[in-house]
Amino acid sequence: MATGGKDREGRESRERARVYQARQQLHEDQAKRRRRDNLLAGVIGGILILGVLGVQTLYFTAGPGAPEPAPSVTPSPSTTPAPVDTPAPTETPLPSVEPTPTPTP
């Protein structure tokens, strides 16, 4: 009957070893997956940020967010009329406050 106890202990020992190996493998697989997911998230995040910057640049340089061109003031000789001589203003006497006497006939 002593062989039955050894056999059971051996079976339990093999089971513990198998469960331990499975846990180690699971832990390694999770670490690999986390590393891969972090790398993938970093690459996708970088691409997303570059895309957003590119779209904003296009919006503000060529799209509806672009500033309106301001008209520049450049004198062109063909469109400006020649200055016209205007007469100097003449001084007219101001009317006096007192009435002027008129001769009677």
MMTF fields as JSON, N, C-alpha, C and O atoms, coordinates in Angstrom:
{
  "mmtfVersion": "1.0.0",
  "mmtfProducer": "UNKNOWN",
  "numBonds": 419,
  "numAtoms": 420,
  "numGroups": 105,
  "numChains": 1,
  "numModels": 1,
  "chainsPerModel": [1],
  "groupsPerChain": [105],
  "chainIdList": ["A"],
  "bondAtomList": [4, 2, 8, 6, 12, 10, 16, 14, 20, 18, 24, 22, 28, 26, 32, 30, 36, 34, 40, 38, 44, 42, 48, 46, 52, 50, 56, 54, 60, 58, 64, 62, 68, 66, 72, 70, 76, 74, 80, 78, 84, 82, 88, 86, 92, 90, 96, 94, 100, 98, 104, 102, 108, 106, 112, 110, 116, 114, 120, 118, 124, 122, 128, 126, 132, 130, 136, 134, 140, 138, 144, 142, 148, 146, 152, 150, 156, 154, 160, 158, 164, 162, 168, 166, 172, 170, 176, 174, 180, 178, 184, 182, 188, 186, 192, 190, 196, 194, 200, 198, 204, 202, 208, 206, 212, 210, 216, 214, 220, 218, 224, 222, 228, 226, 232, 230, 236, 234, 240, 238, 244, 242, 248, 246, 252, 250, 256, 254, 260, 258, 264, 262, 268, 266, 272, 270, 276, 274, 280, 278, 284, 282, 288, 286, 292, 290, 296, 294, 300, 298, 304, 302, 308, 306, 312, 310, 316, 314, 320, 318, 324, 322, 328, 326, 332, 330, 336, 334, 340, 338, 344, 342, 348, 346, 352, 350, 356, 354, 360, 358, 364, 362, 368, 366, 372, 370, 376, 374, 380, 378, 384, 382, 388, 386, 392, 390, 396, 394, 400, 398, 404, 402, 408, 406, 412, 410, 416, 414],
  "bondOrderList": [1, 1, 1, 1, 1, 1, 1, 1, 1, 1, 1, 1, 1, 1, 1, 1, 1, 1, 1, 1, 1, 1, 1, 1, 1, 1, 1, 1, 1, 1, 1, 1, 1, 1, 1, 1, 1, 1, 1, 1, 1, 1, 1, 1, 1, 1, 1, 1, 1, 1, 1, 1, 1, 1, 1, 1, 1, 1, 1, 1, 1, 1, 1, 1, 1, 1, 1, 1, 1, 1, 1, 1, 1, 1, 1, 1, 1, 1, 1, 1, 1, 1, 1, 1, 1, 1, 1, 1, 1, 1, 1, 1, 1, 1, 1, 1, 1, 1, 1, 1, 1, 1, 1, 1],
  "groupList": [{"groupName": "MET", "atomNameList": ["N", "CA", "C", "O"], "elementList": ["N", "C", "C", "O"], "formalChargeList": [0, 0, 0, 0], "bondAtomList": [1, 0, 2, 1, 3, 2], "bondOrderList": [1, 1, 2], "singleLetterCode": "M", "chemCompType": "L-PEPTIDE LINKING"}, {"groupName": "ALA", "atomNameList": ["N", "CA", "C", "O"], "elementList": ["N", "C", "C", "O"], "formalChargeList": [0, 0, 0, 0], "bondAtomList": [1, 0, 2, 1, 3, 2], "bondOrderList": [1, 1, 2], "singleLetterCode": "A", "chemCompType": "L-PEPTIDE LINKING"}, {"groupName": "THR", "atomNameList": ["N", "CA", "C", "O"], "elementList": ["N", "C", "C", "O"], "formalChargeList": [0, 0, 0, 0], "bondAtomList": [1, 0, 2, 1, 3, 2], "bondOrderList": [1, 1, 2], "singleLetterCode": "T", "chemCompType": "L-PEPTIDE LINKING"}, {"groupName": "GLY", "atomNameList": ["N", "CA", "C", "O"], "elementList": ["N", "C", "C", "O"], "formalChargeList": [0, 0, 0, 0], "bondAtomList": [1, 0, 2, 1, 3, 2], "bondOrderList": [1, 1, 2], "singleLetterCode": "G", "chemCompType": "PEPTIDE LINKING"}, {"groupName": "LYS", "atomNameList": ["N", "CA", "C", "O"], "elementList": ["N", "C", "C", "O"], "formalChargeList": [0, 0, 0, 0], "bondAtomList": [1, 0, 2, 1, 3, 2], "bondOrderList": [1, 1, 2], "singleLetterCode": "K", "chemCompType": "L-PEPTIDE LINKING"}, {"groupName": "ASP", "atomNameList": ["N", "CA", "C", "O"], "elementList": ["N", "C", "C", "O"], "formalChargeList": [0, 0, 0, 0], "bondAtomList": [1, 0, 2, 1, 3, 2], "bondOrderList": [1, 1, 2], "singleLetterCode": "D", "chemCompType": "L-PEPTIDE LINKING"}, {"groupName": "ARG", "atomNameList": ["N", "CA", "C", "O"], "elementList": ["N", "C", "C", "O"], "formalChargeList": [0, 0, 0, 0], "bondAtomList": [1, 0, 2, 1, 3, 2], "bondOrderList": [1, 1, 2], "singleLetterCode": "R", "chemCompType": "L-PEPTIDE LINKING"}, {"groupName": "GLU", "atomNameList": ["N", "CA", "C", "O"], "elementList": ["N", "C", "C", "O"], "formalChargeList": [0, 0, 0, 0], "bondAtomList": [1, 0, 2, 1, 3, 2], "bondOrderList": [1, 1, 2], "singleLetterCode": "E", "chemCompType": "L-PEPTIDE LINKING"}, {"groupName": "SER", "atomNameList": ["N", "CA", "C", "O"], "elementList": ["N", "C", "C", "O"], "formalChargeList": [0, 0, 0, 0], "bondAtomList": [1, 0, 2, 1, 3, 2], "bondOrderList": [1, 1, 2], "singleLetterCode": "S", "chemCompType": "L-PEPTIDE LINKING"}, {"groupName": "VAL", "atomNameList": ["N", "CA", "C", "O"], "elementList": ["N", "C", "C", "O"], "formalChargeList": [0, 0, 0, 0], "bondAtomList": [1, 0, 2, 1, 3, 2], "bondOrderList": [1, 1, 2], "singleLetterCode": "V", "chemCompType": "L-PEPTIDE LINKING"}, {"groupName": "TYR", "atomNameList": ["N", "CA", "C", "O"], "elementList": ["N", "C", "C", "O"], "formalChargeList": [0, 0, 0, 0], "bondAtomList": [1, 0, 2, 1, 3, 2], "bondOrderList": [1, 1, 2], "singleLetterCode": "Y", "chemCompType": "L-PEPTIDE LINKING"}, {"groupName": "GLN", "atomNameList": ["N", "CA", "C", "O"], "elementList": ["N", "C", "C", "O"], "formalChargeList": [0, 0, 0, 0], "bondAtomList": [1, 0, 2, 1, 3, 2], "bondOrderList": [1, 1, 2], "singleLetterCode": "Q", "chemCompType": "L-PEPTIDE LINKING"}, {"groupName": "LEU", "atomNameList": ["N", "CA", "C", "O"], "elementList": ["N", "C", "C", "O"], "formalChargeList": [0, 0, 0, 0], "bondAtomList": [1, 0, 2, 1, 3, 2], "bondOrderList": [1, 1, 2], "singleLetterCode": "L", "chemCompType": "L-PEPTIDE LINKING"}, {"groupName": "HIS", "atomNameList": ["N", "CA", "C", "O"], "elementList": ["N", "C", "C", "O"], "formalChargeList": [0, 0, 0, 0], "bondAtomList": [1, 0, 2, 1, 3, 2], "bondOrderList": [1, 1, 2], "singleLetterCode": "H", "chemCompType": "L-PEPTIDE LINKING"}, {"groupName": "ASN", "atomNameList": ["N", "CA", "C", "O"], "elementList": ["N", "C", "C", "O"], "formalChargeList": [0, 0, 0, 0], "bondAtomList": [1, 0, 2, 1, 3, 2], "bondOrderList": [1, 1, 2], "singleLetterCode": "N", "chemCompType": "L-PEPTIDE LINKING"}, {"groupName": "ILE", "atomNameList": ["N", "CA", "C", "O"], "elementList": ["N", "C", "C", "O"], "formalChargeList": [0, 0, 0, 0], "bondAtomList": [1, 0, 2, 1, 3, 2], "bondOrderList": [1, 1, 2], "singleLetterCode": "I", "chemCompType": "L-PEPTIDE LINKING"}, {"groupName": "PHE", "atomNameList": ["N", "CA", "C", "O"], "elementList": ["N", "C", "C", "O"], "formalChargeList": [0, 0, 0, 0], "bondAtomList": [1, 0, 2, 1, 3, 2], "bondOrderList": [1, 1, 2], "singleLetterCode": "F", "chemCompType": "L-PEPTIDE LINKING"}, {"groupName": "PRO", "atomNameList": ["N", "CA", "C", "O"], "elementList": ["N", "C", "C", "O"], "formalChargeList": [0, 0, 0, 0], "bondAtomList": [1, 0, 2, 1, 3, 2], "bondOrderList": [1, 1, 2], "singleLetterCode": "P", "chemCompType": "L-PEPTIDE LINKING"}],
  "groupTypeList": [0, 1, 2, 3, 3, 4, 5, 6, 7, 3, 6, 7, 8, 6, 7, 6, 1, 6, 9, 10, 11, 1, 6, 11, 11, 12, 13, 7, 5, 11, 1, 4, 6, 6, 6, 6, 5, 14, 12, 12, 1, 3, 9, 15, 3, 3, 15, 12, 15, 12, 3, 9, 12, 3, 9, 11, 2, 12, 10, 16, 2, 1, 3, 17, 3, 1, 17, 7, 17, 1, 17, 8, 9, 2, 17, 8, 17, 8, 2, 2, 17, 1, 17, 9, 5, 2, 17, 1, 17, 2, 7, 2, 17, 12, 17, 8, 9, 7, 17, 2, 17, 2, 17, 2, 17],
  "groupIdList": [1, 2, 3, 4, 5, 6, 7, 8, 9, 10, 11, 12, 13, 14, 15, 16, 17, 18, 19, 20, 21, 22, 23, 24, 25, 26, 27, 28, 29, 30, 31, 32, 33, 34, 35, 36, 37, 38, 39, 40, 41, 42, 43, 44, 45, 46, 47, 48, 49, 50, 51, 52, 53, 54, 55, 56, 57, 58, 59, 60, 61, 62, 63, 64, 65, 66, 67, 68, 69, 70, 71, 72, 73, 74, 75, 76, 77, 78, 79, 80, 81, 82, 83, 84, 85, 86, 87, 88, 89, 90, 91, 92, 93, 94, 95, 96, 97, 98, 99, 100, 101, 102, 103, 104, 105],
  "secStructList": [7, 2, 2, 2, 2, 2, 2, 2, 2, 2, 2, 2, 2, 2, 2, 2, 2, 2, 2, 2, 2, 2, 2, 2, 2, 2, 2, 2, 2, 2, 2, 2, 2, 2, 2, 2, 2, 2, 2, 2, 2, 2, 2, 2, 2, 2, 2, 2, 2, 2, 2, 2, 2, 2, 2, 2, 2, 2, 2, 2, 2, 6, 1, 6, 6, 1, 7, 7, 7, 7, 7, 7, 7, 7, 7, 7, 6, 6, 6, 1, 7, 7, 7, 7, 7, 7, 7, 7, 7, 7, 7, 7, 7, 7, 7, 7, 1, 1, 7, 7, 7, 7, 7, 7, 7],
  "xCoordList": [0.787, 0.0, 0.841, 0.31, 2.062, 2.941, 3.126, 3.433, 2.953, 3.15, 2.016, 2.235, 0.824, -0.298, -0.056, -0.44, 0.562, 0.83, 1.894, 1.812, 2.91, 3.984, 3.458, 3.832, 2.61, 2.054, 1.191, 1.226, 0.426, -0.414, 0.45, 0.176, 1.481, 2.379, 3.073, 3.238, 3.47, 4.115, 3.147, 3.507, 1.897, 0.884, 0.609, 0.522, 0.474, 0.241, 1.433, 1.258, 2.629, 3.846, 3.903, 4.232, 3.572, 3.555, 2.48, 2.69, 1.326, 0.249, 0.667, 0.417, 1.304, 1.785, 2.817, 2.799, 3.701, 4.725, 4.075, 4.469, 3.062, 2.368, 1.635, 1.696, 0.945, 0.235, 1.232, 0.975, 2.373, 3.403, 3.945, 4.104, 4.228, 4.717, 3.67, 4.007, 2.395, 1.329, 1.245, 1.055, 1.382, 1.346, 2.531, 2.376, 3.71, 4.888, 4.688, 5.011, 4.16, 3.919, 2.883, 3.042, 1.824, 0.8, 1.401, 1.109, 2.231, 2.868, 3.762, 3.743, 4.542, 5.414, 4.586, 4.922, 3.498, 2.647, 1.989, 1.874, 1.561, 0.956, 1.974, 1.644, 3.203, 4.251, 4.535, 4.702, 4.591, 4.821, 3.664, 3.884, 2.437, 1.273, 1.246, 0.929, 1.578, 1.603, 2.653, 2.405, 3.817, 4.878, 4.414, 4.613, 3.796, 3.311, 2.211, 2.208, 1.276, 0.19, 0.712, 0.221, 1.698, 2.272, 2.97, 2.844, 3.696, 4.372, 3.345, 3.49, 2.318, 1.276, 0.557, 0.281, 0.255, -0.41, 0.487, 0.0, 1.785, 2.714, 2.783, 2.776, 2.85, 2.927, 1.626, 1.66, 0.491, -0.795, -0.983, -1.484, -0.59, -0.699, 0.172, -0.254, 1.385, 2.266, 1.697, 1.739, 1.165, 0.558, -0.653, -0.867, -1.439, -2.618, -2.224, -2.845, -1.21, -0.758, -0.229, -0.529, 0.548, 1.047, -0.095, -0.065, -1.1, -2.261, -3.02, -3.423, -3.219, -3.936, -3.155, -3.745, -1.851, -1.034, -1.098, -1.176, -1.065, -1.145, -2.476, -2.525, -3.562, -4.891, -5.041, -5.595, -4.562, -4.648, -3.839, -4.28, -2.671, -1.836, -2.555, -2.576, -3.143, -3.875, -5.087, -5.38, -5.782, -6.972, -6.626, -7.327, -5.544, -5.207, -4.377, -4.188, -3.88, -3.13, -3.916, -3.771, -4.743, -5.437, -6.947, -7.658, -7.456, -8.883, -9.619, -9.144, -10.796, -11.599, -10.983, -11.414, -9.998, -9.345, -8.231, -7.593, -7.987, -6.896, -7.271, -8.431, -6.317, -6.618, -6.929, -6.383, -7.816, -8.169, -6.994, -6.364, -6.688, -5.585, -5.972, -7.043, -5.097, -5.335, -4.923, -3.886, -5.718, -5.319, -4.085, -4.001, -3.16, -1.934, -2.082, -2.729, -1.485, -1.548, -0.289, 0.793, -0.451, 0.671, 0.218, -0.76, 0.916, 0.508, 0.843, 1.938, -0.125, 0.136, -0.122, -1.18, 0.81, 0.683, -0.466, -0.948, -0.925, -1.962, -3.352, -4.25, -3.559, -4.903, -5.141, -6.293, -4.116, -4.319, -4.485, -3.676, -5.523, -5.703, -4.667, -4.152, -4.381, -3.417, -4.05, -5.261, -3.263, -3.831, -4.372, -3.76, -5.506, -6.157, -5.911, -6.027, -5.561, -5.359, -6.718, -7.618, -6.841, -8.087, -7.816, -6.748, -8.749, -8.513, -8.454, -9.11, -7.647, -7.516, -8.796, -9.406, -9.202, -10.44, -10.247, -9.219, -11.244, -11.184, -11.889, -12.849, -11.367, -11.984, -13.166, -13.043, -14.277, -15.46, -15.704, -15.537, -16.104, -16.32, -17.51, -18.522, -17.348, -18.423, -19.5, -19.171, -20.733, -21.774, -21.69, -21.421, -21.928, -21.825, -23.106, -24.158, -22.99, -24.147, -25.1, -26.317, -24.562, -25.422, -25.911, -25.173, -27.146, -27.643, -26.992, -26.704, -26.785, -26.196, -27.324, -28.368, -27.118, -28.168, -28.285, -27.287, -29.448, -29.701, -30.23, -31.055, -29.782, -30.266, -31.736, -32.189, -32.434, -33.848, -33.989, -33.184, -34.824, -34.921, -35.776, -35.931],
  "yCoordList": [-1.182, 0.0, 1.263, 2.353, 1.152, 2.295, 2.865, 4.049, 2.079, 2.576, 3.485, 4.349, 3.344, 4.207, 5.637, 6.566, 5.856, 7.193, 7.892, 9.093, 7.121, 7.716, 8.097, 9.126, 7.274, 7.548, 8.811, 9.629, 8.954, 10.146, 11.378, 12.418, 11.291, 12.436, 12.82, 14.006, 11.858, 12.123, 12.798, 13.732, 12.299, 12.89, 14.343, 15.214, 14.607, 15.969, 16.868, 18.039, 16.333, 17.098, 17.462, 18.592, 16.473, 16.749, 17.787, 18.652, 17.693, 18.663, 20.063, 21.027, 20.189, 21.494, 22.061, 23.254, 21.22, 21.672, 22.137, 23.147, 21.369, 21.731, 23.075, 23.921, 23.276, 24.521, 25.672, 26.767, 25.428, 26.468, 26.859, 28.047, 25.884, 26.171, 26.946, 27.857, 26.571, 27.269, 28.723, 29.618, 28.966, 30.342, 31.152, 32.312, 30.537, 31.235, 31.575, 32.681, 30.634, 30.879, 31.986, 32.85, 31.958, 32.996, 34.375, 35.359, 34.431, 35.697, 36.216, 37.409, 35.337, 35.738, 36.227, 37.229, 35.511, 35.915, 37.268, 38.09, 37.502, 38.793, 39.921, 41.008, 39.673, 40.705, 41.027, 42.193, 39.991, 40.218, 41.008, 41.93, 40.646, 41.343, 42.797, 43.686, 43.041, 44.427, 45.252, 46.398, 44.661, 45.358, 45.683, 46.799, 44.706, 44.913, 45.976, 46.842, 45.906, 46.886, 48.293, 49.257, 48.42, 49.739, 50.306, 51.494, 49.47, 49.916, 50.345, 51.388, 49.534, 49.846, 51.148, 51.97, 51.34, 52.575, 53.788, 54.849, 53.642, 54.749, 55.126, 56.309, 54.13, 54.399, 55.038, 56.03, 54.485, 55.041, 56.448, 57.33, 56.666, 58.001, 59.007, 60.138, 58.61, 59.512, 59.856, 61.011, 58.854, 59.099, 60.015, 60.904, 59.795, 60.632, 62.087, 63.004, 62.296, 63.662, 64.335, 65.502, 63.617, 64.191, 64.513, 65.532, 63.645, 63.897, 65.133, 65.937, 65.294, 66.469, 67.74, 68.735, 67.719, 68.898, 69.226, 70.395, 68.196, 68.419, 69.01, 69.915, 68.496, 69.013, 70.456, 71.287, 70.76, 72.138, 73.085, 74.196, 72.647, 73.481, 73.754, 74.891, 72.722, 72.926, 73.826, 74.672, 73.657, 74.464, 75.942, 76.792, 76.242, 77.644, 78.264, 79.481, 77.48, 78.066, 78.066, 78.989, 77.054, 76.977, 76.869, 77.065, 76.572, 76.347, 77.595, 78.712, 77.398, 78.536, 79.315, 80.432, 78.757, 79.479, 80.38, 81.05, 80.408, 81.229, 82.709, 83.063, 83.567, 84.997, 85.559, 85.12, 86.536, 87.199, 88.047, 88.718, 88.035, 88.88, 90.352, 90.761, 91.12, 92.551, 93.273, 92.952, 94.244, 94.974, 95.814, 96.494, 95.753, 96.527, 97.874, 97.984, 98.865, 100.203, 100.413, 100.661, 100.31, 100.551, 101.608, 101.409, 102.7, 103.743, 103.308, 102.827, 103.492, 103.224, 104.515, 105.123, 104.937, 106.24, 106.298, 107.399, 105.23, 105.303, 105.476, 105.956, 105.113, 105.186, 106.438, 106.758, 107.144, 108.348, 109.549, 109.742, 110.365, 111.548, 112.618, 112.673, 113.446, 114.53, 115.583, 115.797, 116.229, 117.259, 118.431, 118.86, 118.923, 120.025, 121.292, 121.306, 122.382, 123.656, 124.183, 124.4, 124.377, 124.936, 126.372, 126.671, 127.255, 128.651, 128.782, 128.061, 129.725, 129.977, 130.622, 131.416, 130.309, 130.919, 132.424, 132.874, 133.179, 134.632, 135.016, 134.387, 136.065, 136.509, 137.397, 138.366, 137.063, 137.895, 138.629, 138.057, 139.91, 140.656, 140.074, 139.685, 140.035, 139.544, 140.608, 141.793, 140.248, 141.267, 141.888, 141.214, 143.19, 143.887, 143.672, 143.363, 143.84, 143.628, 144.839, 144.665, 146.049, 147.245, 147.432, 147.202, 147.846, 148.084, 149.344, 150.307, 149.31, 150.48, 151.445, 151.012, 152.751, 153.703, 153.875, 153.925, 153.959, 154.18, 155.621, 156.058, 156.345, 157.725, 157.715, 156.833, 158.683, 158.826, 159.804, 160.736, 159.744, 160.7, 161.868, 162.738],
  "zCoordList": [0.0, 0.0, 0.0, -0.215, 0.221, 0.243, -1.149, -1.284, -2.169, -3.534, -3.956, -4.805, -3.418, -3.764, -3.307, -4.018, -2.154, -1.647, -2.457, -2.711, -2.868, -3.677, -5.05, -5.613, -5.561, -6.876, -6.839, -7.759, -5.773, -5.651, -5.455, -6.055, -4.636, -4.429, -5.732, -6.018, -6.5, -7.792, -8.757, -9.474, -8.758, -9.622, -9.228, -10.094, -7.933, -7.448, -7.747, -8.082, -7.629, -7.923, -9.407, -9.77, -10.267, -11.71, -12.049, -12.899, -11.378, -11.62, -11.199, -11.923, -10.034, -9.578, -10.55, -10.853, -11.03, -11.979, -13.287, -13.869, -13.738, -14.979, -14.815, -15.708, -13.684, -13.429, -13.316, -13.814, -12.661, -12.532, -13.905, -14.185, -14.76, -16.112, -16.921, -17.678, -16.751, -17.482, -17.025, -17.848, -15.729, -15.223, -15.747, -16.128, -15.766, -16.294, -17.77, -18.205, -18.531, -19.958, -20.145, -21.008, -19.338, -19.413, -19.093, -19.773, -18.064, -17.687, -18.813, -19.114, -19.437, -20.55, -21.734, -22.366, -22.029, -23.155, -22.891, -23.801, -21.658, -21.329, -21.446, -21.92, -21.019, -21.116, -22.584, -22.943, -23.434, -24.865, -25.476, -26.262, -25.115, -25.66, -25.214, -26.005, -23.948, -23.458, -24.199, -24.576, -24.4, -25.128, -26.546, -27.028, -27.214, -28.577, -28.612, -29.486, -27.658, -27.609, -27.344, -27.932, -26.469, -26.189, -27.42, -27.716, -28.125, -29.342, -30.39, -31.026, -30.558, -31.527, -31.157, -32.032, -29.888, -29.446, -29.682, -30.069, -29.454, -29.695, -31.162, -31.504, -32.027, -33.463, -33.947, -34.675, -33.553, -33.983, -33.416, -34.114, -32.166, -31.573, -32.31, -32.545, -32.676, -33.426, -34.791, -35.217, -35.474, -36.787, -36.648, -37.473, -35.605, -35.372, -35.114, -35.651, -34.306, -34.015, -35.279, -35.529, -36.07, -37.324, -38.281, -38.971, -38.321, -39.173, -38.747, -39.587, -37.444, -36.927, -37.249, -37.669, -37.06, -37.379, -38.87, -39.25, -39.709, -41.151, -41.571, -42.404, -40.994, -41.336, -40.858, -41.577, -39.671, -39.181, -40.061, -40.356, -40.472, -41.343, -42.656, -43.127, -43.248, -44.494, -44.287, -45.133, -43.188, -42.917, -42.812, -43.36, -42.109, -41.883, -43.001, -43.008, -43.936, -45.042, -46.346, -47.147, -46.576, -47.857, -47.713, -48.699, -46.549, -46.372, -45.942, -46.145, -45.338, -44.911, -43.757, -43.474, -43.094, -42.001, -42.469, -41.658, -43.76, -44.3, -44.199, -44.409, -43.886, -43.802, -45.185, -46.198, -45.193, -46.445, -46.913, -46.096, -48.195, -48.67, -48.568, -49.015, -47.983, -47.82, -49.097, -49.678, -49.543, -50.755, -50.465, -49.442, -51.361, -51.172, -51.875, -52.917, -51.296, -51.867, -52.693, -52.159, -53.981, -54.886, -55.895, -56.616, -55.941, -56.895, -58.319, -58.61, -59.174, -60.58, -61.35, -61.188, -62.171, -62.839, -63.83, -64.094, -64.382, -65.409, -64.807, -65.499, -63.575, -63.018, -62.19, -61.897, -61.809, -60.991, -61.911, -62.819, -61.694, -62.551, -62.212, -61.096, -63.176, -62.98, -62.082, -62.138, -61.272, -60.394, -61.218, -62.196, -60.806, -61.503, -60.696, -59.47, -61.434, -60.744, -60.297, -61.108, -59.024, -58.505, -58.1, -57.566, -58.341, -57.971, -56.458, -55.706, -56.063, -54.634, -54.131, -54.847, -52.954, -52.448, -52.254, -51.748, -52.663, -52.514, -51.225, -50.78, -50.664, -49.426, -49.759, -50.508, -49.212, -49.39, -48.092, -47.015, -48.179, -46.945, -46.196, -46.778, -44.942, -44.099, -43.971, -43.922, -43.916, -43.759, -42.382, -41.388, -42.347, -41.069, -40.297, -40.857, -39.045, -38.178, -38.264, -38.199, -38.407, -38.498, -39.921, -40.879, -40.048, -41.425, -42.015, -41.304, -43.252, -43.913, -44.301, -44.789, -44.088, -44.445, -45.949, -46.669, -46.377, -47.802, -47.966, -47.163, -48.963, -49.153, -49.575, -50.304, -49.113, -49.477, -50.627, -50.631, -51.54, -52.645, -52.365, -53.222]
}
